């Protein structure tokens, strides 16, 4: 989330591609990155603590399905956090190449979640996950 965007900013500069900057975009970008970073830290902590020693990586899965804390409101807070960070970096730095990079990352990870992670979770946790999936939105909490 740091190295690749910095490389993209350099490539954007080398190719003399547009950079869109305004104070409003930079403030919005900063807020996106800050909120995404806090959400990522919080969700990772809860995942490890409540999941009983697991990580989000497939070689070290949690021993328990995590459905408390932020996970009570959205099923994939790490994805939401990462998407906020990628979009925030585009807004903050304004390098046009950061936008397609963010979009490709978001789409690729969305497809991975739907076609791989959710199937794996259904197999691993069965009915408990299916019930959780019915009640809890994937990325954004319900407003009411």
Beta strands, then each sheet from edge to edge (+ up, - down):
end
